[in-house]
Amino acid sequence: MSRQHRNVTRRELLTTATAGAVISSTACRPKTGTVSGNATLPAVLGGQPVRTARFPPWPVFRQTDENAVLPVLRSGVWSRDKVVDEAEIRFARLMGAKYCLATCNGTNALVTAVRSIGIQAGDEVITTPYTFVASVLPILLANALPVFADIDPDTWQINPARIEAKINPNTAAILPVHIIGGICDMDRINALASKHKLKVIEDACEAHGGEWRGRKVGTLGDLGCFSFQNGKSLTCGEGGAVLGNDRALLDRCYSFHNMGRPHGGITSRNGQGHVMVATKCRMAEYQASMLMTQMESFNAESARRSENALYLTQKLQQIPGIVPRKDYPQVTHTAFYYYGFRYKKDHFGGLSRASFIKALQAEGIHASTGLGVIEGKPINKEGCIEDALQSRVYQKVYPAAKLAAYAAANECPESDRLVQETAGFHQSMLLGTRQDMDDICAAVTKIYENRVKLAARL
């Protein structure tokens, strides 16, 4: 074989292969759970699926979880008490923060953080358009204006180069979101915040254990927020947390989440009553009991997800039209709620993303489009924003010209493209074996090999 042929990449071989050709790489060969028969015909067209075995379930409960919950149930003390206190200490230690406040869920962790740093009507908060709606609702609930800076198309995170142009005298904070396994460029974001005297609230609700230069996300800004919702990589069904290193700021968060009652250094002017307009979003004791036992296996599970994601990325990026998300070089540990890649349909004979995902699911790979966006709309074009802009409060607080120009000023074309191309799967699949990762790759390869046939029939 000539040098030229020896150096042909697998991507090039796939590109030039005819539909239905067999890939020689054993790394993407279906083994586990494969049914004998016509393995080359896509399952969605009547062939046998790559796998019938199930991926690891999530969430996972063990005897230790039951042992932790039952004493709380029997105690009759279900509302916030000593178990929540202990969970806060343990989670702060796990993430490398000085202080932690547990909340009833991640959305209310963000609400608490936004309100506790003083965000209110007339303020602007810069954030990403590529996120779940829970990142934006706390800004709107404070009657503040979310301002969207477009994303880095490679890492999928908010692009610091797009942030500074959005800063004006009304800007009060930056809310970066570590999304879909990635971590934002916190060096540049913090530098911008310092330069313009802005607060930074990290939305780390999907990024438990992720590290930037060896430091855990959620500890890199003024406050960091987490979710322990059912699907998250650390879960107690529902729950959230706010992390920080400023005692006075965390005292304010505590007061806000507890109906404005005085706490620590936060007291009312006359020494009586409630300190501030606030809400009640405390974590329950039984939630905290599960959270602590789930923490025991977290580091090992996080390591497995990262190892399998790295292996899978190395395989998938060789398939034309599959473009996995990249990390900044300063990321020292990845964390996942969702493993994502771009699906480029032009490389798949025009096969739509919906049909690609349908074909993957038929092969036993439970894929989705991620983020929970409705009708493919990015967050900067969500109905909740339009609802806020048309409200009496916003009409009174913000100039009419600003509201009229809002949509055009917040166009984010890179995010728009990514929303239309995202495909991937839940983090629990990354807890599988190396063979499970090979099955994912084999299913994508099988669809690619049959792209012309699938595009014609789906």
N, C-alpha and C positions, 0 to 999 in steps of 0.2 A: 504494500500500500504506500502511496506517495505521501510526502510530508503534508501536502495540502489536504489530503483526505484524512490523515491522522488528526489534524487540527480542527476539523469540522465540529462545531459545537452541537449539543443535543437540541438546542433551540433551532439551529439551522436544519438539522435533520427533520425535526418536526414540521418546520415550515414547508419543506419541499416534499414531505411525505404525502401520498394520496390518502384520501379519507378511508379509514378502516385499516390502514397499515398497522402492523404490530411493532410497538416500541421494544427495543432490545434490552433497555435498562431494567434490571431486576428490582431496582429500588421502587418502581411504581407498579410492580406486579401485584394483582390482588391475590391474597392467600387466605387471611383470616375471614371466615364467614362466607367464602365464595361458594356459589352453587355451581355444580358442573353443568355443562351445556354450552349454548352459544354465548360465550363470554364477550365476544367482540361486538355483538349487537347491543345498542343501548337499551337499558331496562325499560325506559320510557316508551320504547318502540316494540317491546315484547321480549327483549333478551333477558339474560340472567343478570342480576345486580352484582356489582363488585363485592358487596358484603351484605350479609343478613344479620351479623352480630351487632348488638347495641353498643354504643359508646358509653363511657362511664356516666352514671346518673349524677344529677345535681339538684338540690344539695345532698350531702352525705351526712347522715347522723349515725352516731355510735352509742354504745352503752354509756360512755362518759357524758354524753349530752343528756340522756335520760336521767342519769344520776345527779346531774347538776340542776335540772328543772324541777324534779319532784320535791326536793326540800323547800324550794321557793313556793310551790303550789301549796304545800302543807303548812307553810308558815303563816299564810293569810296576808302577808305583806307583799303585794304585787306591784304597787306603785314604787317610784324611785326611792331607794334606800341604800344600804351598805353594799349590796351586790353591784349596783351601778357604779358606786364609788370605786370599787375594786376593779371593775372592767375598764374604767377610765384610766386608772393607773397602769394597767397592763397594756392597753392599746397605745398610750403615750410612750411607754418603754419600747414596745415593738416597733414603733415608727420613729423613735429617736427624738421625740418632742418633750418639752418640759411639762406641758399641761394639755389636758383633754377634757372636753365637755361632750357627753353622750346626749343624743337627741332621738326623737321618735323615728326619724327617717333622714335620708340624705338631703332631700329638698328643704326640709326645715333646718338642717345644718347650714345650708346656704342662706336661707332667710335670716337666720340668727346672725351669721357673719356679716351680711350686707347691712342689716339694721344696726348692728353693734359698732360698726365703724362710722356710722352717722350718715349713710346714704339716704337721701330724701328727695322730694320733688324739686326739680330744677337741676339735679345732678345728672351727669352722664357717666356710664360705666362701659369701658371698652371690653368686648369679648369676641368669641369666635362664632361664625355662623354654622360651623360644622360641629354640632353637639345635639344633645337631647334637650327637650323643652325645659326641663327642670333647671338648667343653667341660667335661663333667661327669666323665668317666672318670678324669682325673688327680686330681680331688678324692677320689674313691672309692679310688683306688689308694694314696693317702696315709692311708687310713682316717679321713679327715675327713668332715664332714657337709655336703653341699650344701644350701643354704637358698635357696629361690626367691622372688624378688620379681617381681610381675607386670609386664607390659609397658605401654608407652604405646601405645594403640590406633592412633594416627595414624602414629607413626614406626616402630613395631614393636620398638623397643629397650627395654631394661630401664628401668623408670620410677623415677627417683630419689626421687619422692614415696613410693614403696612400700618403699624400702630401709631408711630409718632405723628403722622399726618392727620390722625383723627383727634389728637389732643388739643383741647382749647381751654379757656378759663373755667368752663363748667365741668370739665372732667375731674372726677373724684377718685376713680379707682380703675384698675385693670383686673379682669377676671379671666385668667387663662384656664383652659380646660384640657387636662391630660386625657386624650380621647383615643379609644380603640387601640390600646396597647402602646401608644406613643407618649412621649413626654415633651412638653413645651421647652423652648430655649429660655430657661429661667435666668441665665446670665444676662442676656440682652433685655429681657422684660424687666428684671429688677434694676438694671442700669437706667432704663427709661423712667421707671417709677421714681427712682432716687433723683434723677435730673429734674423731674417735673413735680416732685413732692406729692406723689400719688400712693394710695394704698394698693396692696396686691392681695387678692383672695384667690387661692388655688382651688379649683374644682378638681379634686382628685377622686371623685366618686367612683370612677372606673379603674383607678390606678394603684390600688393597695400594694405597697411594697416596691413600687418602681423607684429607681434611684437615678439621680443626676449628680455626677461627680462623687458618687459614694454616699450622698445624702438622700434620705427618703423624700419623695414628693409629699406635699402637704406640710412640710416644715421649711419651705424655701421662701414663702411670702410672709405677710403679716398674719394671715390665718389660712388654714387648709381644711377643706371639707371632704367628708367621706360618706358613702352609702353602704349599708349592710343589707340591702334589699335581697330578695330570694336568689336572684341570679348572679349576684356579685361574688368575686373570688374569696371574700370573707363575708359570711352572712349570718344573720340571726333571724331571717325572715323579713323583718323590717327593722330599720334602725339607722342611725347616722352618728357622726362625730365631727367636732370642730377641734382642730389642733392649733396650738400657738405657743410662743415663748415669752409673751408679755402678760404678766400676771394681771395687771389692771384691765387689759383688753379682755382676757378670759373671764374676769369677774363680771364685766359688762355683758358678755355673752351669757353667762350663767343667769344673771338677773333677767335678761330678755327672755330666755327660754322658760323662766319660772314665774311668769306673770308680772315681771317687773319688781319682784321682791328684792330688798337689799341683799347684797352678797359681798363679802370681803371688803374691799375698799370702796365699793359702790353703795352710797347711802343717799337718802333723800335730803333735800335742803333743810327741812325742819326736823330731821331725824325720825319722822313717822311715815307710815304708809308705804305705798309702792313708789319706786324710783322713776319709772319710765312707762310709756305706752308700750305694751309688750304682748306676748302670747304665751301659751303653754304647750310645749312640745318636748316633754321629758321622756326619757327612755324608761321602760318598765323593767322591773327586776327579772322577770323570766326571760326577756330579751337579752339582758346582760349576762345571765347565767349561760345561755347558749353561745353568746359571743365569746366568752372566755374559753369554753371548751373547743370551739372552732379555731381559736388562735393557736391551739396546741399543734395542729397539723399544717398551719398556714405556710410556714417557711418551706417545708418540704414540697407542698403542692405548688407554691410559687416557682420554686426551682424547676420542677418538672415542666410546668407550662412554658417557661422560658427556653428550656432545652429543646422541647418538642417544636416550639415555634421557630427557633433558629433552624432546626433540621428541615422542617416543612418549607420554610422560605427558600432555603437552598435548592430544594427540589422544584417547587412551583415556579420560581423565577426563570426556569429553563423552558417553560411552556409558553409559546407565543400568545400574546394577548392576556397573560396573567401577570400583573405587576404588584407584588406585595409592597406594603408600606415600609418605608425606611426609617431608621433612627438617626438622630444626631450623634456624632461621635462621643459626646459627653455623657450619653446614657450608659450607665454601668449595670443596670438591671432593668429588664422589661417587666411589665405587669399587664395582665389582660382581663378584660371583661368580654372582649370580642376579638377574634383574629380576622383582620380585613385585608383585602387585596382589590385592586382595580380589575374589572372585567372589560376588556376591549373587544367589543363584538365584531369589529371589522376583521379581526384575526380568526374569528370563528364563523366565517362565511355569512355574517350578518345575523347570526342567531341572537335573538333578544336576550337581555339579562334575565327576564322572567322565565324564558324557556330554558336558559342555561341552569338556573336554580332548580327548576322543575326536574330537569334531567339529572342533576346532582342528587336531589332528594330520592329519585327513583333508584339510584345506585346505592342508597343507604347512607348518604352523606347529607345531614340536615343543615343546609345552608340557608342564608337569608340576605336581605339587603342592608341590615344593620341600622342603628340609630333610632329606630322607631318613627321615622319621618312619615308623614301622611301624604299620600299621593306624590311622593318624590319631592316635596317642598323642603328646602333648607329652612333653618330656624328663622333667619332674617326675613322670610316671606310667610311666616306662620300667621294664622288668623288671630291668635292671642295678641300679637303686636298691633294689628289693625284695630282690634277691639279697644286696646288701651289708648291708641292715638286718637280715636274718635270719642273717647270718654270726656265728660265735662271737666274732670281734673286736668287732663292733659291739654285740653283746649284752652283752659284758663292759665296754665303754668307756662306753656311753651308758645313761642311766637308762631303765628299761622304760617308764615313763610317757611319756618324750619320744619313744621309738620308736613307741609305740602311737598317739600324737597326730600323728605326722609327716605322714601323708597329708593330714589335715584342715588342719594348719597351713601346708601348702604348696600349697593350692588356688590356682590362678591363672586365673580365669574369662576374662580378656581374652585370654590366650594360648590357652586352649581354643578360643575362638571363631575366633581367627586361624588356628589349625592346620586347622580345618575349612573355611576360606574361601580359603586361599592358592592362587594359581595364578600361573604365570609361565614363564620360560624361562632357559636358560643364557646366561652373559655373552657367549659367542662370537657370538650373534645380534646383539648390539649393535655388533659390528665391521662390520656390513653397511652398505649404502648407505641414503640417505634413502628410496629407493623400497622397500627391504626393510622399513623401519619402516611405510611406508604399507600394505604387504601384510599385515603383522600386524594393523593397524587395520582393514583391509578384511575380513579373515577374522572378526574379532570382531564387526564390524558385520553381516556376512552371517549369522552365527549368531543375533545379536539379532533381526534382521528375520524369521528363520524359527523363532523361539523356540517358538511354539505347536506348529508342525508337528514340531519336533524333540522337544519334551517328550512329545508323544503317541506317538512312534515309537521313542524310545530308552529 
